[in-house]
Structure formats: C-alpha cells, structure tokens
Amino acid sequence: MYKLTYKNLRKFHQIHLDGNYERTPTPSETSELNQMYHLSNRLYLSSKNNKISNQNYIKVASQLDTLPLVSIYFRDLLKSDI
C-alpha cells in the first residue's frame, strides 16, 4: 500500500501516461485528492477576489503543480477565466 505523497502520485502518473499501469486510488487517497481539489477551488476564488497575497498564491500553486491530476484541474480553472 502506498501513502499518497507527491512523489508517489508523480510516479503513478508517469506510468499511467505511458499506458503501462493503471490503478484505482484507495479511499484515503481519494479523500486527500478531494481536499486538494477543494484547495485549488479556494485558491482560484481567493486570487480572483484579491483575497490572497502573491507570495502565498505562488507557494500554494507550486504545491498544487506537483500533483498531476490536481494541477491539470487547477490550470483548467485558470484557463476558463480568460
């Protein structure tokens, strides 16, 4: 059993992109991923309403960029605003 870490998610994402391996997340991983999706929503809304400093935005956004699925979702949120 793998703990949900940035390193493990990147490893599984790379394997999945090659088409060699696909797995279903465990319930605990799903819960953590949901929290990261909610964090990306809050970050997006906070930045849109100018409720977060640039320094904090960059800090949180760079952490979200290390999660493959969440980073794609967050970038899509940003693209939809353009």
N, C-alpha and C positions, 0 to 999 in steps of 0.2 A: 504494500500500500504506500503510495506517495503522498507526502504532505503538499498542499497547494503552496508553492513558492514561485517566485518569478522565474527561477532557473528551471524548475520542472515544467512550468507552463510553456516556456520557450522551447524546451526540448520536445515536448509532445506536439507543439505547433509545427516545428520544423519537420518532424517525422510525418505529421498529417499532410503537410504541403507536398511532400514527396509522394504521398499516396500509399505509403507502406504500412501505416499503423493508424488505427482509429479506436478510440475508447470512449466510453461514457463516463462523465465525471461522477464521483461519489457524491452522496448527499451533502457532506461537509464542504466539498469543493464547490458545489452548486450554490450553497449558501454564501460562501466567500465571494464567488463571482457575482452574485446578485448584489452584494454590498458594494463591489467595485463599480457595477453599472449604476447604482444609485449615487455613488460618489461622483461619477462622471456627469450625471444629470445635475447634481448640485453645483459642481464646478462650472458647468456650462451656464446655468442660470445666474450664478453669482457673478461670473465675468460679464454676462450680458447686461446685468443691472448695476455694474460697477460696485459690487459689494466685497471684492477681494483685491488685495494688493497684487501688483505684478510679480513680486518676489514669491509670494505664496502660490500664485497661479502656476508659475513655472515649476515650482517644487512638486506640486501635486500632479500636474500634467506630465512631467517627466517620469513620475512613478507609474502613471497610467499607461504611458507609452511602452513600458516593459511587459505589459500583459497583452498578448497578441489579440485576443478577441475583444477585450475592452478598449484597446487602443483604436481598433477599426471602428467600433461603435462611437467612440468619442470624436474621432475625426469626421465621421459622417454627420454627427450633430453640428460640428463647426461648419461643415460644407453646406448644410441645409440653411444656415443663417445668411449665406452670401447672396 
